[in-house]
Amino acid sequence: MNAIRVKRLSAILVALHLIGGATASWAEEKPATPPPALDWADRIKNPVEWFSWGADVRLRNDSSNNPYLIDADPPGHSYSFERLRIREWNTLRPRQELEFKLRFTWEGRHYWLPASKEEWDESEIVIDSLSATYRFPNIPVTLIVGRQDMVFGDGWLISDGTPLDGPRTNYFDALRATVDLKKIKSSLDLIYIDQTSRSNRWLTPFYNKSKALMEQDERGAIAYFSNKAIDGTPIDAYYIYKHDEAVLPSGDNGDVNTFGGSLAHDFTGNLSGRVEAAYQFGIRANAAMFPAQGSDFSAWGLTSRLTYSFRDPAKNQMWLGYEGLSGNDAHDSHNHQFDPLWGRWAKYSELFPNDLDRPGDRSNLHRINLGYQVAPASWLLQVNYQALFAYANRYSGAPGFSNHGSFKGNLFTAIVRYTFNRFWSGYILGEYFTPGNYYEAPPGGGPLDSRRDPASFLRAEIVYTF
């Protein structure tokens, strides 16, 4: 009898694995702490000491209205589509100091709107993780070679190496060496990155669609130093070099050098803050995005946040944030458009129109953020208000833009997340944007009539992780 029950249980677990789901969210925030691990699940995922595996499935429905502030098709005044992502990963540890990782990802889409989109996009199966990790036994160095995920700080400049496929993948083709400097409570990361616009240069996807992952081929080097010698005050400093060779018409050419750092501090048990700043210089040319600017490049960026935590059972928090990113004046002969490097993801909004019409390419911006969050038990509720201003009116005189206005608009966002159990979670995200005087509907009507109309976005997501 017990043997029959075990067989039935095994069959149920295999079925759950085949329909499983993923925990990846709008702002990549972690849900509430899941319940304690279940022994039976851990035994299946880690059948032997040297091997483990897992899988997830994520189902989203995204709907938006007037996202580009243009009433035309294409690109489309209204969007509505489902996206289903399935991943399976494996970890092999033949020796204590050696580890191999392999992950497969597929994400298909079904479009309801706009009419210009094909109804089905079956996509391709991508190997988005294939790496070897070696921890040297006699020196404090860890080496990771191959396709891998990387996030530094809060992901402001380093988090997503494949921005054009959205959150389907985030990987980097890279070589990373981490030096653990324990005596001074520090670490040093030395990284080489070689990203290509097409997904089939290093590892050809199954059912290859030759989809572009970014607008240019990118090679880069990073030196990232982190120090925690002062309790409650972590300090980071970094240098980033990025070389671009345009592949798509909207791609960059040039060499960008970035020096930056971040400082966080716990002022009291309730009040904490963080600030990160970067200065960039070099050569950055883009005939499609910067037709009036030369290739001489210098830019700056800063992001900061002051958070008050109530330290109560409901985990109430409030914060005030500011982000500033330099941009181009319409008549400036030099390029001052901040380059977010590998930080092109939906950090604070899925909706807000991109100043350069490239996904996640935030720049030319002053952003003031007031937010609140409460997370009792398995729930999380977060609301944000963003006041968005242009650093410079780079489109002055162009159709759809005012001559002197600098207020881009008001952005309101809210997300409700619920963790059902260890395996299931979901959330609903809503955004609403009202354009300011930076935009202007031209006389005579036409597609640009929507420049001053509000825009909205709604997402519902359910995920299963095994």
N, C-alpha and C positions, 0 to 999 in steps of 0.2 A: 504493500500500500504506500509506504513512504517513497519507494522508487518511482511509482506512478506520479505522485505529487511533485517530486523533483523534476520529472520530465515535463509535466504540464507547466511548471513554473519557468523552466528554461525556455519553453516555446513562447510563453508570454513575454519574457525579457527580450528575446530576439526580435519579436514583432515591435516592441517599444523602441528598440534600437533603430529599426528600419524607418520608423516614422518620427524619430527624435527631433530636437530643436536646439537653437543656439541662443546664448545670452550676449547680444551685442545691441547697444542702445544708442539713442540720439546723441547724448553728450558723453557716451561711454562711461556713465556713472554706475557703480556697483549697486545691486539691489541689497535689501536688508540681509543680514547674516542668515544663511539657510540652517535648517535643523541639523543635528548631528548626523554624521555619515551612517549609512545603512550597510551593515556587514555584507549582505548578499550582493549589493551593487558593487562594492569595492572588490569582492572576490572575482566577479565577472570581468571587471575592468582591468584588474591586475592579477591574471591567472597564475603567473609565475613571477619570481622576484625580479627578473631581468627584462620583463616586457609589460607594457600597459597600453591601453587604447581608450578611445572615447569617441562620441559622436554628438552632433546637435543639429537641430532643424529650427529655422526661424521663418515665420510667415508674417509678412507686413502688407498692409494696404495703405498706400499714400494717395492723398487727394489734395490738389492745390488749385487756387483760382487766382489768375492774374500774376503769376510768379515773376514774370519778366517785365511787368508793367507795360505790356504791348498787347493790343487786341488784334492778333494775327495768327494764322495757322499755315505753316509753321512760324515760330516755334510752338505756338499753342497758347490759348488764353486759359484753358482749364486742362488739368491732368488728373487722371485716375488710373491706378494700376496696382496689381498685386506683385509682390516679389517673394519668391521662395528660395531660401538658401539652405543647402545641406552640406555639412562638413563631417569628415571622419579623419581622426589623427591617431598616430602610433608613436610610441617612444620605446627605443631599444637601448638597454644598458648592459653591454657585454662585460664591462669592467666598471669598477667604482668611479674611475676618473673619466670614462668615455661614455658619451650618450649620442644617439642618433634620433632625429625627429623627421616625421613625414606626415603631411596633411593634404587631403584632397578637398576641394571646394567646388560646388556648383550652385549657381543662382540663376533661375529663370524668371522671366517677367511676363505678365499678361496685361495688356493695355486695354482700357475702356475708352480713354480719351488721351490725347486729341486724335482727330480722324487721320492726321498725317502719319501716325505711328502704325506699324504693323501690329496686328492683334497679339501675336505670340512672338516672344524672343526666347528661344530655347537655350541660348548661351552655350557655354562650353565647360568642361571639367578642367579645373586648374590645379596644378600642384603649387600651393601657396606657402608651403613650408617643406624644406628639405635641407637639413643642416646637420653638422657634426660638432659636438661640444667636447672639448678636452680640458680637464682641470689638471694642470701640472702638479705632480705630487711634491716636488721639492722647492718650488717657487710659487708665490701668491699670484699666479696668472691663470685666467680662464680664456680660452680661445674658442670662438664660434665661427665656423666657416659655412657659407651657403645662404640659402633663402630663409629669412628669419623676420620676426616682428621686433620692432624697437620703439620705445617711448621714453623720452627724457623730459623731466620736469612735469608740467601739466600738458605736454604735447603741443606747446605753442609753435615750435619750429621743427620738431622731429617727432613724427608719429605715424605718418601715412605716406608710403612710397608710391602708391598707385591711386592718385586722386580721381581719375576719370571713370573708374568703375564703382565709385561710391564706397560704401562699407562692405562690399563683397570681399575685398582683400585689402590689406595694408602693408604688404611685405616689402622687404628690402633684400636685394642681392648684394651681400656684404661680407666683409671680413672684419670681425670685432675681437679686440683683445682688451680684457678688463684686468687691471692691476689693483689688487687689494692692499692698500697702505694702512694696515691696522694700527700701527704705532701712532699715526696722526689722525686716526679715525676718518680716513679719506679713501677715495677710489679714483682711478684714472682710466677712462675709456678711450682707446685709439681705434678708429673705424675707417674703413675704405668702402665706398658705395659705388656700384656700377648698375644703374637702372636704364632700361631701354623702353622706348615708347611702345613697341610691339611686344606682346606677351610670349612670342615664340622664339626669342633669341637664344635663351639658355635652356628652357624646358618647354617643349611644344605642348600646348593643352590638348586634351582629347576632344575631338570634334572642333578643331581649331577654327575660330571665327576671326582671328587676326584683329582683335579689338585693341584700340590704343589705350594705354594705361596712364599716359601723360602726354603733353604736347611736344616734348623734346626728349632726346636722350640725355641722361644726366650722370655725371661722374662727380664724386665728392670725397672729401676727407673731413673727419671730425676729431677734435681733441676735447674731451669733456671731463672736467675735474669737479668732484663733489667732496665737500668737507662737512663733517658733523662734530667737530671738536668742541664747539660751544653748544651746551645743552639748550635745546629749544630754538636754535638759530642755524639751520642748515644753509650752507652757502655753495653755490655752483658757479663755475666760470667755464667758458668754452670759446673755441675758434672753429668755424665751419667754412670750408671752401667748396664751391659748387660750380661745375663747368657744364654749360648747356649747349646743345646743338639741335636746332629746330628740326622737327619732323613734320608737324602739322603747320598750316598757315598761321595759327595763333601761337606757335612755339617761340621760345626765347633762344637767343644766341648770346654767349658771353661768359664772363667769369665773375662770380660774386664772392666776396670775402665778408664774413660776419664775425664780429667780436661781441660777446655778450655775457650776461651772467644773471643770476637770481639770488635773492635774499629773502628768507622767511624768518619770522620771529613770533614767539608766543609772549605777548605783552603781559597777560594775566592768565588765570585759568580759563577765562571766558573769551578773551580778545586775542586774535591772532591776525597776522597780515603776511602778504607775500607780494614782491615786486620783481619783475624781470624786464630787462632792457637790452637792446641790441643796436649796434651801428653797422651799416653795410656800405661797402664801396667796391668799385671795379668797373666792369663793362657789362651792360645789359641792353640789348637791342631787340626790338620787336616791331616790325613794320606794321603789323595789324593792330596791336594794342597801343603803341606809342608813336604814331606817325609824325607828330610834331617835335619829338624829342630826339636828341642825339644818343650815342651809346655811352657817354660818360655817365657814371652811375654813383650816387650816394643817397642813402636813405637811413631812416631810424624808426624804431618801434619800441613801445613800452606797454606792458600789461600789469595790472595791479589789482589787489583785492584785500579789503579789510572785513574780517568775519567775526561776528559775535555769536558764540554758542551758549545757549542757556543752561546746558548740562543738566537737563531734566529728563525724565523717562521717555518723553515723546521726541527727544532729540531736536528741539526747535533751534533754528539758526536764522540769522539775518546777515546780509552782506551788502557792501557798497564797493563797486569796482569801476575802474577806468582803464581804457585801452586807447592808445594813440598810435597811428600808423601814417607815415608820411606819404604824400602823393604829389602828382604833377599839376601845376598850373597850366592852363590852356596855352600859354605863350612862353613857357619855360623851355629853353633849349637843352637843358640837362634832364636826365631821368632821375626822379626822386621817388618813384613808385616802389614802396616797400615790397620785398620779396619774401613771402612766408615760407620759402624753402620747402621742407617736407612736412609742413603743418597745415596742409590744405584739407581740412575736415570740418564738419559742422559743429564747431566748438560751442557756439551760442545760438545758432539758428539754422534750420533747414530751408528757410524761406527767403531770407533777406537777399535782394538782388546783388549779385557780385559786381563790383565797380568795373572789373575788367572782363565781365561776361565769361569767366572761366571758373569752374566749380571750386569753391573754397579759397579763391585767390583774394583774400581780404587785404585791403590797403586803402590809402586816402581816407582815413577814418579817425574821428574822435567818438568813442563809445562810452557812455555813462550807464552803469548797470546797478539797479536796486533789486535785490532778490530776497526770497524767504523760502524756507524748507522745514517740513516737519516729517518725521519718519518713525511713527509708533509701530512697534512689532513688525509685521510683514508689509506695511504700507509705506509709501513715500509720496509726498505731495510737494511739488516745487513750482513756484511762480516767479517770473522775472519781468521787469520793465527795462527796456533799453532805449535811451535817447541817442540817436545816431546823427552825427554831423560830418560833413566833408572837411577834410584837411585843406583842400584846395578845390576850386570849381574848374576841373579839368575839361569839362564839356561846355564851357561858357559860350553861348551863342548857337550851339548845335540844336537841331530840332528835338523837342522833348525835354530840354533843360533850360533853366533860367539863366540870366546873365550874371546875377550876383548872389543868388540864394546859396546857403550853405547847410541848411537843415534837411537831412535826408528823410527823417521821419521818426515815428514812434513804433516800437516793436514790443508786443506783448506775447509772452509764452507761458504755457502751463503744461506740466506733465504729472500724470498719476501712474504710479507703478505699484504692482502687487506681486509678491512672491508666494505662490501657492504652496510649494514645498521644495524639496531639494532639486526636483527635476523641472518643474513648471514655473514660468513667470511670464509677465506681460505688462504692457503699459499703453497709455493713450497720451498722445502729444498734440497740442493745439497751438497755433501761432496766428497772430493778426498784425498786419503792418499798415500804417496809414502814412502815405508819402508826405513830405514837407516841401518847402519852397525851393529845394534843390532841383525838383522836377517841375515841368510845366507842360500842360497840354497845349499844343500849337493851335492857332486859329485854323478853321477850315476842316476840322475833323480828321478822320483817318485812323490808322492803327495806333498812333501815339496818343489818342484820346485817353487811353487808360493810364497815362503817366501819373495822374493825380487820383486815380481810383484805388481803394484799399486792396490789399492782397491777403490771402489766407492759406493755411496749411493744416491738414489733419492727418495723423497717423495712428493706426491701431496695430499692435504687434503682440504675437503670442510665440513663446519659445519653449522648447524642450531640450534639456541637456542631459546626456547620459555619460 
